Amino acid sequence: MIKKKPFVLRLDEDMLGAVEKWAADEFRSTNGQMEWIIREGLKKAGRSKKTYKKDEEGKPQGSEEGA
């Protein structure tokens, strides 16, 4: 199991409400939804260790440099 490090995150009430509703719509906990949002953002930016790939020039794919 992956070791998780707890930390405090301060969000605007409206933003938190939107995340809570989204989580409920996806049958996830709010914490699980936040993890999913961050994981997807990291993948999209090419910064996830699990999906980090380099192009032929050694630049990260999916980033501005590697795109």
C-alpha positions in Angstrom: 0.0 0.0 0.0 1.2 3.5 -0.8 2.2 5.5 2.2 0.2 8.8 2.4 1.3 12.0 4.1 -1.5 14.1 5.7 -1.5 17.8 5.2 -4.0 20.7 5.6 -5.5 22.2 2.5 -7.5 25.5 2.7 -10.2 25.9 0.0 -12.8 28.5 -0.7 -16.2 27.3 0.6 -17.7 27.3 -2.9 -14.8 25.4 -4.4 -15.0 22.8 -1.6 -18.8 22.5 -2.1 -18.2 21.9 -5.9 -15.6 19.2 -5.1 -17.9 17.5 -2.6 -20.7 17.4 -5.1 -18.5 16.1 -7.8 -17.2 13.4 -5.4 -20.7 12.4 -4.6 -21.6 12.2 -8.3 -18.6 9.9 -8.9 -19.3 7.8 -5.7 -16.0 8.9 -4.2 -15.0 10.5 -0.9 -14.0 14.1 -1.0 -10.4 13.1 -0.2 -10.5 10.5 -3.0 -11.8 13.1 -5.4 -9.1 15.5 -4.5 -6.5 12.8 -5.1 -8.0 11.9 -8.4 -8.1 15.6 -9.5 -4.4 16.0 -8.6 -3.4 12.7 -10.2 -5.2 13.6 -13.5 -3.6 17.0 -13.5 -0.1 15.5 -13.0 -0.7 13.0 -15.8 -1.9 15.8 -18.1 1.1 17.9 -17.3 3.5 15.0 -17.8 4.6 15.2 -14.2 3.3 11.9 -12.9 6.2 9.4 -12.1 4.0 6.6 -13.3 3.3 8.2 -16.7 6.5 10.3 -17.1 7.9 9.6 -20.5 10.5 11.5 -22.5 10.6 12.1 -26.2 13.6 11.4 -28.5 15.3 14.7 -27.3 14.9 13.7 -23.6 12.1 16.3 -22.9 9.0 15.3 -21.0 6.1 14.5 -23.3 2.9 16.5 -22.7 4.7 19.5 -21.4 5.3 22.8 -23.3 8.9 21.8 -23.8 8.2 18.3 -25.0 5.0 19.1 -27.0 
